[in-house]
Amino acid sequence: MYLENNPDYMTVWQLAHKWINADPDETNTETISPKLREHIIRLVIAVRNRVITARTRHGVIFENYSFFTVLGDIPHYHKTLRCLIGGVFDKSYLDSIYVKRDEVIDFCIKCYYDVPPCWMPKQLNYESITTRENNKYRPDDETADRVRCQAIASALWELDSDIHPIHLVRSKILQRFGNGRIYREDTLKRWIAEVDPKKGQRKSGRPDNMEYKIVLEIDAQNQNKS
């Protein structure tokens, strides 16, 4: 099959390990290092947000939003959400999803990530990269954090579109994996508003204590605000 032994393709599990020069065959899924966890989640979010095309042996997943493809992707939605929200790293599943070299390199350049050493091009045309705003008061990786926060918000709203933006902004998953702790609440709310499926339909003012379809754990630093 064209995906196997092809230098232009690698599984999410393999690439996340290669990114930190680790052995994909030696990792214990119960004791994944923080750095490896970061790279796996980064790739899974990019796949779910359709920034990187993901393939299995049966074809492309998360290809579009049509009824039939979404129906077929239900198992993938479930397994990737278990990874993002539940912290469940299923080696066999992550080792069955392939990503393509050029798309990963483009993703890294646009989000200002280091390119995986195994796929580092001999030359990078950095002049073609949009220079980020020179503002010493902004975090260096703000663009990447915005994309990450929007991807997390989209994934959670797929499960329950009633989740209030303020609860989502204060959630542990966005605060931790979206680096939300280093940004103002207003900034985070503005970012995720761009992908809010109910934008303009929500009530103004303090949100009610609502029960959602998923357990949305509030970050410890935001407990006193809820």
N, C-alpha and C positions, 0 to 999 in steps of 0.2 A: 504494500500500500504506500502511496506517495508521502504520507505523513511520517512513516517510520524510517529512521536512518537518513532523514533529510536535514541537511544543515540549516535550512531556512525555517524549520518548525521545531518547536519544543513544547512539552507539556508545562502547565502552570507549576506543577510540583517540581519538575526538573529545573525550570528556569529560575524559580525563586531560590533554589539551592545554589545554582550556578552564580546567581547574583552576589552571593556572599561567600563563594568558594567553599561550599559545604557539599557533603556526599549525600545525594538523595536516597541512597539505599541504607543509610545508617541512622536516619532520624527516627526518634520515637515520637509518635503523634501525641503522646500524653505529656511530653516535655519539650514542646517546640520553643526555641529561643525567641526572645522579643524581636530580634532583627529579622529572623526568618518569617515570623508571624506578620511583620510589617510588609514584607515583599509579597507574601501570598495574598494578603488582604488587598494590597494595591492592585494586583493583577485581577483578582476576582471582581473588584469594584469597576475596573476599566472594562472588563468583559460584560458585566451586567449593564453598564451604561452605554454599551455598544461603541466605546472608544477604540477597543481592540476586537477584531473578529475572532471568535472562538469556534473551533471545530472539534468534532469527535469523529470516530471512524464512520459514523452514519451521516455526517454532514454538518452544516453550520448551525449553531445554536444562537438564540436571541437575535435572529436575523431581522425581524421586523415585528410590527404590532398587529398583524393580521390574525383573525380568529384561529385559523388552523395552526399557524406556527406557535402562537401563544399556548394553545392547547397542548401541542407536542413538547413545549418547553417547561411545562409544569414541574416535572421532576427536577429540572435544572434550577428553576426558581427556588424550589424547596431546599435543595442541597447547598446552593450558594448562600441562601439566607441562614442556614444552619452554621455556615462558616462565619458569616459577617456578624450575626447577632448572637448565636450560641457558642461561638468559639470552637466549633467542631471541625477538625481538619481531617477529612476523609482522604487518606492517601490514594486509595484506588480510584476515587472519583477525580481528584485533582490531577492524577497522573493519566487521566483519559481525555483531558481537555487540552487541545493544542492551540498555540498562538504563533503568529508569523513574525519573523525577524524584522522586516521593514516597518511593520505596524508598531511593534514594540519600541523600535528606535525613534520613530516619529512621536510616539506617545511620551517617551522620556524627554525628548527635546522640547516639546510644547509645554510640559509640566516641570521642566528644570530638574529632572531626576538624573542621576548618573546612569549611563547606559550599561547594561549587564556586560561585564568584561568579556564573556564568551561571544558576544555579538557586537563588540566595539568596532565600528568601521575604521578603516585605515585613515580616512580623512573625514572630518565633519565640517560642513559648510556653515559655520556659525554666523556668517553674514546674513544668511537667509532667515535666521531666527529673530523673531520680534523681540527687541530689547525691552525688558520690563522697566517700569517707571522708577526713576532714581529718587527714592524717598526713604530716608534713613529711619523713618518712623514706622515703616511697613515691614513685616516679616519677609525674608528673602523668598520663601516658598508660598506666598499668598495665593498665587494663581493655582498651584497644585492643590492647596487646601480648599479653595473654592470649588474646584472640580470634584474633589473628594466628598465634601459636605453635600453637594448637590446630588451626587450618586447615591450616598447613603439615604438622603431624604427621599429620593425617587423610589429606592428599594422598600423603604418603610411604608410609603404611601401606596405602593402596590398592594401591600397587605391590608392596609386600613386607611382609606382616604380621609377618614374623620379625625385622624391624629392632628391635634392643634399645633401650629408651627412653634409656639412657645414651649410646649412640652417636648417637641422634637429637638429644638435647639438646646434644651437643657438635658437631653438624654445622655446616658453614659456613652453610648456608641458614637454619637456625633462629637461629644466633648473629647472623647479619648482618641478615636480613630480618625476623626476629621480635624484634629488639633483645635477644636473649638475653644479650649480653655484659654488660648492666647488672643482671642478676638472679642470685641464687644458684642453683646447680644443683638444689637441693632444691625451690625454687619452680617451676622449669621442669618438673621431673619430676612435680610435683603437678598442674600445669596439664594436661600432655598425658596424664596417667593417666586423665583424664575421657573421653578419646576413644580410648583404647587398645583395639583389637579383641581383644587377648589379656590383658586385665587379670585378674590372679589366676592366670594360667597360666604365667607366666614363672619361670624358676629364679632363686633369690635369689643374692646374691653377685656377684663380679666377672664380667662377661660374657666369653664366649670371643671370640677373634678370628675373627669369622664373615665369610663371603663372602655378600653380598646380591645381589639381582637388579639393583640399580642401584649406581652408584658413589657412595658417600656420603663426600664430602670432609669431613674433620675440620677445624674452625677452628684456625688457627695458635696461638691462645692456649690451646687445649686439647690440643695434640699431646703434651705431656709427661704428660698424665693418662691417655692411652689405653693 
